[in-house]
Amino acid sequence: MNKRRWERQPVEVPCMVSYAGGHASPARASIVNLSAGGLMLASEQGFIANERVLITLEDDYDALLFDFAETMRGTVRWSQAANSGKQGRYHIGIALEAELPQKIFLTEQ
């Protein structure tokens, strides 16, 4: 049984992830799924649980889908080594500080 509060939507959105305090270099990543309250990243590096992060979308990405924010803020809930090298070496679960608008889930990709 799925106990998630929101349904997740698969996406592939290039981005950069950095700690909110700026105490480490940003990492290249890709959003691989998202919901109104969170997202999962595939990243070149792992991140520490319970740390606040900034997710900045690549400039060329579809602005219609993500016109709500160029930068999202959230808290790392988990970070683990990925089983496949296809989309990055780590998968990271992020709880977003602000819910995403419902309209992004109605946009066809």
Number of C-alpha atoms within 10 A of each C-alpha: 3 6 6 8 9 12 13 17 13 13 14 16 16 20 23 18 24 19 21 15 10 10 8 9 10 18 17 19 26 24 22 19 18 24 22 20 18 22 21 23 26 28 25 19 18 18 23 15 14 13 15 20 23 20 27 19 22 15 10 7 14 12 12 9 15 17 10 13 13 14 14 17 21 22 20 22 18 17 20 15 16 16 11 9 11 8 18 19 17 20 25 24 21 25 22 23 13 12 12 18 14 10 11 18 16 9 10 6 10
